[in-house]
């Protein structure tokens, strides 16, 4: 049976939240909502709106040299870079611009940067941008990678978040579980209440999308 995606306006009414209710498995947890961020990540008009909302959450005094994009958020990251440079955010790199970078994933969920991309991190003030932060594992790995490559993490933002903070940084998001999805649940597979109730999985989900069973 096809997964039914529902669409709701967000609190500002200008960027829809697309969700499906069910029983879904990620690489780290089981969840009762699939958050479909495909259009927000890949449609330029929505990416611009998302970027504007996320940029508004940063103080004008925050120094930003690099936006590190996770989960396929490069279009939003580019829009954020354009907005942040337009509004005069300070950056300390020699080119007085903002880099938009993506880490490489290797075994064990470790993130690395090659010799040609590492200079965008080393000594730079880095904002981590994720599509969603639920368990926080990927965001934590990104922040650890920035520090490992001698970068300076200055913020963490996401389109959707079910946690308030990660690695000491508040998660600045457009949607969250306090104001939008009050009954959102993310648990380990061993503690999943849907599994314990005998409810079978509807689909596997990750940052690329959804695969129904």
DOGUKOL-643977 format. One record per residue: residue in three letters; x, y, z of N, C-alpha, C in turn. Coordinates in nm, 2 decimals, decimal comma. Example, Ala and Ser with C-alpha at 12.3 -4.5 7.8 and 13.67 -1.06 7.14 Angstrom:
BEGIN
ATOM   residuo     n.xx     n.yy     n.zz    ca.xx    ca.yy    ca.zz     c.xx     c.yy     c.zz
ATOM       ALA     1,32    -0,57     0,78     1,23    -0,45     0,78     1,32    -0,33     0,78
ATOM       SER     1,28    -0,22     0,71     1,37    -0,11     0,71     1,29     0,00     0,79
# end
This chain:
BEGIN
ATOM   residuo     n.xx     n.yy     n.zz    ca.xx    ca.yy    ca.zz     c.xx     c.yy     c.zz
ATOM       UNK     0,09    -0,12     0,00     0,00     0,00     0,00     0,09     0,12     0,00
ATOM       UNK     0,06     0,22    -0,08     0,14     0,34    -0,09     0,13     0,42     0,03
ATOM       UNK     0,24     0,49     0,07     0,24     0,58     0,19     0,17     0,71     0,15
ATOM       UNK     0,07     0,75     0,24     0,00     0,87     0,21     0,07     0,99     0,28
ATOM       UNK     0,11     1,08     0,20     0,18     1,20     0,25     0,07     1,31     0,27
ATOM       UNK     0,07     1,37     0,39    -0,02     1,48     0,42     0,06     1,61     0,42
ATOM       UNK    -0,01     1,72     0,39     0,06     1,85     0,39    -0,01     1,95     0,48
ATOM       UNK     0,07     2,01     0,57     0,02     2,11     0,66     0,10     2,24     0,65
ATOM       UNK     0,04     2,35     0,66     0,12     2,48     0,67     0,20     2,49     0,80
ATOM       UNK     0,32     2,55     0,79     0,39     2,56     0,92     0,34     2,69     0,99
ATOM       UNK     0,40     2,72     1,10     0,35     2,83     1,19     0,34     2,96     1,11
ATOM       UNK     0,44     2,98     1,02     0,44     3,11     0,94     0,35     3,10     0,82
ATOM       UNK     0,30     2,98     0,79     0,21     2,96     0,68     0,27     2,96     0,54
ATOM       UNK     0,40     2,97     0,53     0,46     2,99     0,40     0,55     2,87     0,35
ATOM       UNK     0,56     2,77     0,43     0,64     2,65     0,40     0,57     2,53     0,45
ATOM       UNK     0,52     2,44     0,36     0,44     2,33     0,41     0,52     2,22     0,47
ATOM       UNK     0,46     2,15     0,57     0,52     2,04     0,64     0,45     1,91     0,58
ATOM       UNK     0,53     1,83     0,52     0,48     1,71     0,45     0,51     1,59     0,54
ATOM       UNK     0,41     1,51     0,58     0,44     1,40     0,68     0,35     1,28     0,64
ATOM       UNK     0,39     1,17     0,68     0,31     1,05     0,68     0,32     0,98     0,81
ATOM       UNK     0,20     0,94     0,86     0,20     0,87     0,99     0,21     0,72     0,97
ATOM       UNK     0,29     0,65     1,05     0,30     0,50     1,03     0,41     0,45     1,12
ATOM       UNK     0,47     0,34     1,08     0,58     0,27     1,15     0,70     0,26     1,06
ATOM       UNK     0,80     0,34     1,08     0,91     0,35     0,99     1,05     0,33     1,07
ATOM       UNK     1,14     0,27     0,99     1,27     0,24     1,05     1,38     0,33     0,98
ATOM       UNK     1,47     0,39     1,06     1,58     0,46     1,01     1,71     0,37     1,04
ATOM       UNK     1,82     0,42     1,01     1,94     0,35     1,04     1,97     0,35     1,19
ATOM       UNK     1,91     0,44     1,27     1,94     0,45     1,41     1,82     0,43     1,50
ATOM       UNK     1,69     0,43     1,44     1,58     0,43     1,53     1,45     0,39     1,45
ATOM       UNK     1,34     0,37     1,53     1,21     0,36     1,47     1,13     0,48     1,51
ATOM       UNK     1,05     0,53     1,41     0,98     0,65     1,42     0,83     0,63     1,38
ATOM       UNK     0,74     0,72     1,43     0,60     0,70     1,40     0,56     0,81     1,29
ATOM       UNK     0,65     0,89     1,25     0,62     0,99     1,14     0,74     0,99     1,04
ATOM       UNK     0,70     0,98     0,91     0,80     1,01     0,81     0,79     1,16     0,77
ATOM       UNK     0,90     1,23     0,78     0,90     1,37     0,75     0,95     1,38     0,60
ATOM       UNK     0,87     1,42     0,51     0,91     1,42     0,37     0,96     1,56     0,34
ATOM       UNK     1,09     1,58     0,33     1,16     1,71     0,31     1,21     1,72     0,16
ATOM       UNK     1,16     1,63     0,07     1,22     1,63    -0,06     1,20     1,77    -0,13
ATOM       UNK     1,08     1,82    -0,13     1,06     1,95    -0,20     1,13     2,06    -0,14
ATOM       UNK     1,14     2,06    -0,01     1,20     2,17     0,06     1,35     2,17     0,03
ATOM       UNK     1,41     2,05     0,01     1,55     2,04    -0,02     1,59     2,07    -0,16
ATOM       UNK     1,49     2,04    -0,25     1,53     2,04    -0,40     1,45     2,14    -0,48
ATOM       UNK     1,34     2,20    -0,43     1,27     2,30    -0,50     1,32     2,44    -0,46
ATOM       UNK     1,37     2,51    -0,56     1,44     2,64    -0,52     1,35     2,73    -0,44
ATOM       UNK     1,22     2,75    -0,48     1,14     2,84    -0,41     1,12     2,80    -0,26
ATOM       UNK     1,11     2,68    -0,23     1,10     2,63    -0,09     1,23     2,64    -0,02
ATOM       UNK     1,34     2,61    -0,09     1,47     2,62    -0,03     1,50     2,76     0,01
ATOM       UNK     1,46     2,86    -0,07     1,49     3,00    -0,04     1,41     3,04     0,09
ATOM       UNK     1,29     2,99     0,10     1,21     3,02     0,22     1,27     2,96     0,34
ATOM       UNK     1,31     2,83     0,33     1,37     2,76     0,44     1,50     2,83     0,48
ATOM       UNK     1,58     2,87     0,39     1,70     2,94     0,41     1,68     3,07     0,49
ATOM       UNK     1,58     3,15     0,45     1,55     3,27     0,51     1,51     3,25     0,66
ATOM       UNK     1,43     3,15     0,68     1,38     3,13     0,82     1,50     3,08     0,91
ATOM       UNK     1,59     3,00     0,85     1,70     2,96     0,93     1,80     3,07     0,95
ATOM       UNK     1,82     3,15     0,85     1,92     3,26     0,87     1,87     3,36     0,98
ATOM       UNK     1,74     3,38     0,99     1,68     3,47     1,08     1,71     3,43     1,23
ATOM       UNK     1,75     3,30     1,25     1,78     3,25     1,38     1,92     3,28     1,43
ATOM       UNK     2,00     3,32     1,34     2,14     3,35     1,37     2,16     3,50     1,41
ATOM       UNK     2,23     3,53     1,51     2,26     3,67     1,55     2,36     3,72     1,44
ATOM       UNK     2,34     3,85     1,41     2,42     3,92     1,31     2,57     3,92     1,35
ATOM       UNK     2,60     3,90     1,48     2,74     3,90     1,52     2,80     3,76     1,51
ATOM       UNK     2,73     3,66     1,46     2,78     3,53     1,45     2,87     3,52     1,32
ATOM       UNK     3,00     3,48     1,34     3,09     3,47     1,23     3,07     3,34     1,16
ATOM       UNK     3,04     3,34     1,03     3,02     3,22     0,95     3,10     3,22     0,83
ATOM       UNK     3,19     3,12     0,82     3,28     3,10     0,70     3,23     2,99     0,61
ATOM       UNK     3,17     2,89     0,68     3,13     2,77     0,60     3,00     2,71     0,65
ATOM       UNK     2,92     2,67     0,56     2,79     2,59     0,59     2,82     2,45     0,55
ATOM       UNK     2,82     2,36     0,65     2,84     2,22     0,62     2,70     2,15     0,60
ATOM       UNK     2,68     2,10     0,48     2,54     2,05     0,45     2,54     1,90     0,47
ATOM       UNK     2,44     1,85     0,54     2,41     1,71     0,56     2,28     1,67     0,49
ATOM       UNK     2,26     1,55     0,46     2,13     1,50     0,42     2,08     1,56     0,29
ATOM       UNK     2,17     1,60     0,20     2,13     1,66     0,07     2,07     1,80     0,08
ATOM       UNK     2,12     1,88     0,17     2,06     2,01     0,19     2,15     2,12     0,12
ATOM       UNK     2,22     2,08     0,02     2,31     2,18    -0,05     2,24     2,30    -0,11
ATOM       UNK     2,12     2,28    -0,16     2,05     2,39    -0,22     2,01     2,49    -0,12
ATOM       UNK     1,96     2,44     0,00     1,93     2,53     0,11     2,05     2,60     0,16
ATOM       UNK     2,16     2,52     0,17     2,29     2,58     0,21     2,34     2,69     0,12
ATOM       UNK     2,32     2,67    -0,01     2,36     2,78    -0,10     2,28     2,90    -0,08
ATOM       UNK     2,15     2,88    -0,06     2,05     2,99    -0,04     2,09     3,06     0,09
ATOM       UNK     2,13     2,99     0,19     2,17     3,05     0,32     2,29     3,13     0,30
ATOM       UNK     2,39     3,08     0,23     2,51     3,15     0,21     2,48     3,28     0,14
ATOM       UNK     2,40     3,28     0,04     2,36     3,40    -0,03     2,29     3,50     0,06
ATOM       UNK     2,20     3,45     0,14     2,13     3,54     0,23     2,22     3,60     0,34
ATOM       UNK     2,31     3,51     0,39     2,40     3,56     0,50     2,50     3,66     0,45
ATOM       UNK     2,55     3,64     0,33     2,64     3,74     0,27     2,57     3,87     0,24
ATOM       UNK     2,45     3,86     0,20     2,37     3,98     0,16     2,34     4,06     0,29
ATOM       UNK     2,32     3,99     0,40     2,28     4,07     0,52     2,40     4,11     0,60
ATOM       UNK     2,52     4,08     0,55     2,64     4,13     0,61     2,70     4,06     0,72
ATOM       UNK     2,67     3,93     0,73     2,73     3,85     0,84     2,88     3,84     0,82
ATOM       UNK     2,96     3,85     0,93     3,10     3,85     0,92     3,16     3,72     0,89
ATOM       UNK     3,26     3,71     0,81     3,34     3,59     0,79     3,49     3,62     0,79
ATOM       UNK     3,57     3,53     0,83     3,71     3,55     0,86     3,80     3,49     0,76
ATOM       UNK     3,75     3,42     0,66     3,84     3,36     0,56     3,89     3,46     0,46
ATOM       UNK     4,00     3,43     0,39     4,07     3,52     0,31     3,98     3,58     0,19
ATOM       UNK     3,88     3,50     0,15     3,81     3,54     0,03     3,68     3,62     0,07
ATOM       UNK     3,66     3,63     0,20     3,54     3,71     0,25     3,41     3,66     0,19
ATOM       UNK     3,40     3,53     0,19     3,28     3,47     0,13     3,24     3,35     0,22
ATOM       UNK     3,13     3,28     0,19     3,09     3,16     0,26     3,10     3,04     0,18
ATOM       UNK     3,17     2,94     0,23     3,18     2,81     0,16     3,06     2,72     0,19
ATOM       UNK     3,01     2,65     0,09     2,91     2,55     0,11     2,97     2,41     0,08
ATOM       UNK     2,99     2,33     0,19     3,06     2,21     0,18     2,98     2,09     0,22
ATOM       UNK     3,02     1,97     0,18     2,95     1,84     0,21     3,06     1,74     0,25
ATOM       UNK     3,04     1,68     0,37     3,14     1,58     0,41     3,12     1,45     0,33
ATOM       UNK     3,22     1,36     0,34     3,21     1,23     0,28     3,19     1,13     0,39
ATOM       UNK     3,09     1,04     0,37     3,06     0,94     0,46     3,15     0,81     0,44
ATOM       UNK     3,21     0,76     0,54     3,28     0,63     0,53     3,22     0,53     0,63
ATOM       UNK     3,28     0,42     0,64     3,23     0,31     0,73     3,22     0,36     0,87
ATOM       UNK     3,11     0,31     0,94     3,10     0,34     1,08     3,04     0,48     1,10
ATOM       UNK     2,97     0,54     1,00     2,91     0,67     1,01     3,02     0,78     1,03
ATOM       UNK     3,14     0,75     1,00     3,24     0,86     1,02     3,24     0,95     0,90
ATOM       UNK     3,27     1,08     0,93     3,27     1,18     0,82     3,41     1,23     0,80
ATOM       UNK     3,45     1,24     0,67     3,59     1,29     0,64     3,58     1,40     0,54
ATOM       UNK     3,69     1,47     0,52     3,71     1,57     0,42     3,84     1,54     0,34
ATOM       UNK     3,83     1,54     0,21     3,95     1,52     0,13     4,04     1,64     0,14
ATOM       UNK     4,16     1,62     0,09     4,26     1,73     0,09     4,21     1,86     0,02
ATOM       UNK     4,13     1,84    -0,08     4,08     1,96    -0,16     3,97     2,03    -0,09
ATOM       UNK     3,89     1,96     0,00     3,78     2,02     0,07     3,81     2,06     0,22
ATOM       UNK     3,91     2,00     0,28     3,94     2,02     0,42     3,97     2,17     0,44
ATOM       UNK     4,04     2,25     0,35     4,06     2,39     0,37     3,93     2,47     0,40
ATOM       UNK     3,82     2,42     0,36     3,69     2,49     0,38     3,65     2,47     0,53
ATOM       UNK     3,72     2,38     0,60     3,68     2,35     0,74     3,79     2,40     0,84
ATOM       UNK     3,92     2,38     0,80     4,03     2,41     0,89     4,03     2,56     0,92
ATOM       UNK     4,02     2,59     1,05     4,03     2,73     1,09     3,91     2,81     1,06
ATOM       UNK     3,80     2,74     1,01     3,68     2,82     0,97     3,57     2,81     1,07
ATOM       UNK     3,49     2,91     1,08     3,37     2,91     1,16     3,26     2,84     1,09
ATOM       UNK     3,21     2,73     1,14     3,13     2,64     1,06     2,99     2,62     1,12
ATOM       UNK     2,88     2,64     1,04     2,75     2,61     1,08     2,71     2,47     1,01
ATOM       UNK     2,66     2,38     1,09     2,61     2,25     1,04     2,46     2,26     1,01
ATOM       UNK     2,43     2,23     0,88     2,29     2,23     0,84     2,25     2,09     0,81
ATOM       UNK     2,14     2,04     0,87     2,08     1,91     0,85     1,94     1,92     0,80
ATOM       UNK     1,89     1,81     0,74     1,75     1,81     0,70     1,67     1,79     0,83
ATOM       UNK     1,71     1,69     0,91     1,64     1,67     1,03     1,74     1,62     1,14
ATOM       UNK     1,71     1,65     1,26     1,79     1,60     1,38     1,69     1,53     1,47
ATOM       UNK     1,70     1,40     1,47     1,60     1,32     1,56     1,68     1,25     1,67
ATOM       UNK     1,76     1,16     1,63     1,85     1,09     1,73     1,97     1,18     1,76
ATOM       UNK     2,01     1,26     1,67     2,13     1,35     1,68     2,26     1,29     1,65
ATOM       UNK     2,26     1,16     1,61     2,39     1,09     1,58     2,46     1,15     1,47
ATOM       UNK     2,39     1,18     1,36     2,46     1,24     1,24     2,51     1,38     1,27
ATOM       UNK     2,43     1,46     1,33     2,47     1,59     1,37     2,59     1,59     1,46
ATOM       UNK     2,59     1,50     1,56     2,70     1,49     1,65     2,83     1,45     1,57
ATOM       UNK     2,82     1,35     1,48     2,93     1,31     1,40     2,99     1,43     1,32
ATOM       UNK     2,90     1,51     1,27     2,94     1,63     1,19     3,02     1,73     1,27
ATOM       UNK     2,96     1,76     1,39     3,03     1,85     1,48     3,17     1,80     1,53
ATOM       UNK     3,17     1,67     1,55     3,30     1,61     1,59     3,40     1,61     1,48
ATOM       UNK     3,35     1,60     1,35     3,44     1,60     1,24     3,49     1,74     1,22
ATOM       UNK     3,41     1,84     1,24     3,45     1,98     1,23     3,57     2,01     1,32
ATOM       UNK     3,55     1,96     1,45     3,65     1,98     1,55     3,78     1,91     1,51
ATOM       UNK     3,76     1,78     1,46     3,88     1,70     1,43     3,96     1,77     1,32
ATOM       UNK     3,90     1,83     1,23     3,97     1,90     1,12     4,00     2,05     1,16
ATOM       UNK     4,00     2,08     1,29     4,04     2,21     1,34     3,95     2,32     1,30
ATOM       UNK     3,82     2,29     1,27     3,72     2,39     1,25     3,66     2,44     1,38
ATOM       UNK     3,58     2,54     1,37     3,52     2,60     1,49     3,37     2,60     1,47
ATOM       UNK     3,30     2,50     1,53     3,15     2,49     1,51     3,09     2,62     1,58
ATOM       UNK     3,00     2,68     1,51     2,93     2,80     1,57     2,78     2,79     1,57
ATOM       UNK     2,72     2,67     1,51     2,58     2,66     1,52     2,53     2,53     1,45
ATOM       UNK     2,41     2,49     1,48     2,35     2,37     1,42     2,20     2,41     1,39
ATOM       UNK     2,17     2,38     1,27     2,03     2,41     1,23     1,97     2,30     1,14
ATOM       UNK     1,84     2,29     1,14     1,77     2,19     1,06     1,63     2,23     1,02
ATOM       UNK     1,58     2,16     0,92     1,44     2,19     0,89     1,35     2,13     0,99
ATOM       UNK     1,37     2,01     1,04     1,29     1,95     1,15     1,38     1,90     1,26
ATOM       UNK     1,34     1,91     1,38     1,42     1,86     1,49     1,32     1,81     1,60
ATOM       UNK     1,36     1,69     1,66     1,29     1,64     1,78     1,37     1,65     1,90
ATOM       UNK     1,49     1,71     1,89     1,57     1,74     2,01     1,61     1,88     2,02
ATOM       UNK     1,63     1,93     2,14     1,66     2,07     2,17     1,80     2,11     2,15
ATOM       UNK     1,89     2,02     2,18     2,03     2,05     2,17     2,12     1,93     2,13
ATOM       UNK     2,24     1,96     2,08     2,33     1,85     2,04     2,47     1,90     2,06
ATOM       UNK     2,55     1,83     2,13     2,69     1,87     2,16     2,70     2,01     2,21
ATOM       UNK     2,60     2,05     2,29     2,61     2,18     2,35     2,55     2,29     2,27
ATOM       UNK     2,51     2,26     2,15     2,45     2,36     2,06     2,30     2,35     2,06
ATOM       UNK     2,22     2,46     2,07     2,08     2,45     2,05     2,05     2,42     1,90
ATOM       UNK     1,95     2,33     1,88     1,92     2,30     1,74     1,81     2,40     1,69
ATOM       UNK     1,85     2,48     1,60     1,76     2,58     1,55     1,69     2,53     1,43
ATOM       UNK     1,56     2,51     1,44     1,48     2,44     1,33     1,36     2,52     1,30
ATOM       UNK     1,30     2,49     1,18     1,18     2,55     1,14     1,06     2,47     1,20
ATOM       UNK     1,07     2,34     1,20     0,96     2,26     1,26     1,02     2,18     1,38
ATOM       UNK     0,94     2,16     1,48     0,99     2,08     1,59     0,87     2,01     1,66
ATOM       UNK     0,91     1,93     1,76     0,80     1,85     1,82     0,73     1,92     1,93
ATOM       UNK     0,78     2,04     1,97     0,71     2,12     2,08     0,60     2,19     2,01
ATOM       UNK     0,61     2,24     1,89     0,51     2,32     1,83     0,44     2,26     1,71
ATOM       UNK     0,49     2,16     1,65     0,43     2,10     1,53     0,38     1,96     1,54
ATOM       UNK     0,47     1,87     1,57     0,44     1,73     1,59     0,45     1,68     1,73
ATOM       UNK     0,35     1,71     1,81     0,35     1,68     1,95     0,37     1,54     1,99
ATOM       UNK     0,31     1,45     1,90     0,32     1,30     1,93     0,42     1,23     1,86
ATOM       UNK     0,52     1,30     1,80     0,63     1,24     1,73     0,71     1,15     1,83
ATOM       UNK     0,74     1,03     1,79     0,82     0,94     1,88     0,94     0,88     1,80
ATOM       UNK     1,05     0,88     1,86     1,17     0,82     1,80     1,24     0,74     1,91
ATOM       UNK     1,25     0,60     1,89     1,30     0,51     1,99     1,39     0,41     1,92
ATOM       UNK     1,47     0,34     2,00     1,55     0,23     1,94     1,45     0,12     1,90
ATOM       UNK     1,50     0,04     1,81     1,42    -0,07     1,77     1,38    -0,17     1,88
ATOM       UNK     1,46    -0,18     1,99     1,43    -0,27     2,10     1,32    -0,21     2,19
ATOM       UNK     1,31    -0,07     2,19     1,21    -0,01     2,28     1,09     0,04     2,20
ATOM       UNK     1,08     0,01     2,07     0,97     0,06     1,99     0,83     0,01     2,04
ATOM       UNK     0,74     0,10     2,08     0,61     0,06     2,12     0,53     0,00     2,01
ATOM       UNK     0,55     0,04     1,88     0,48    -0,02     1,77     0,52    -0,16     1,75
ATOM       UNK     0,65    -0,19     1,76     0,70    -0,33     1,75     0,64    -0,41     1,86
ATOM       UNK     0,64    -0,36     1,98     0,59    -0,44     2,09     0,44    -0,46     2,08
ATOM       UNK     0,37    -0,37     2,00     0,22    -0,39     1,98     0,20    -0,48     1,86
ATOM       UNK     0,31    -0,53     1,80     0,29    -0,62     1,68     0,26    -0,56     1,55
ATOM       UNK     0,29    -0,43     1,54     0,26    -0,35     1,42     0,38    -0,36     1,33
ATOM       UNK     0,36    -0,41     1,21     0,48    -0,42     1,12     0,52    -0,29     1,06
ATOM       UNK     0,65    -0,29     1,02     0,71    -0,17     0,96     0,64    -0,14     0,83
ATOM       UNK     0,61    -0,01     0,80     0,56     0,03     0,67     0,67     0,06     0,57
ATOM       UNK     0,78     0,11     0,61     0,89     0,15     0,52     1,02     0,17     0,59
ATOM       UNK     1,13     0,17     0,51     1,26     0,21     0,55     1,27     0,36     0,50
ATOM       UNK     1,33     0,45     0,59     1,35     0,58     0,55     1,49     0,63     0,58
ATOM       UNK     1,54     0,72     0,50     1,67     0,79     0,52     1,67     0,92     0,46
ATOM       UNK     1,78     0,99     0,45     1,78     1,12     0,39     1,75     1,12     0,24
ATOM       UNK     1,76     1,01     0,18     1,73     1,00     0,03     1,58     0,99     0,01
ATOM       UNK     1,50     0,94     0,11     1,36     0,92     0,09     1,31     0,80     0,16
ATOM       UNK     1,20     0,74     0,10     1,13     0,63     0,16     1,12     0,51     0,07
ATOM       UNK     1,13     0,39     0,13     1,11     0,27     0,05     1,01     0,18     0,12
ATOM       UNK     0,89     0,17     0,06     0,78     0,10     0,12     0,80    -0,05     0,11
ATOM       UNK     0,75    -0,12     0,21     0,75    -0,27     0,20     0,63    -0,32     0,13
# end
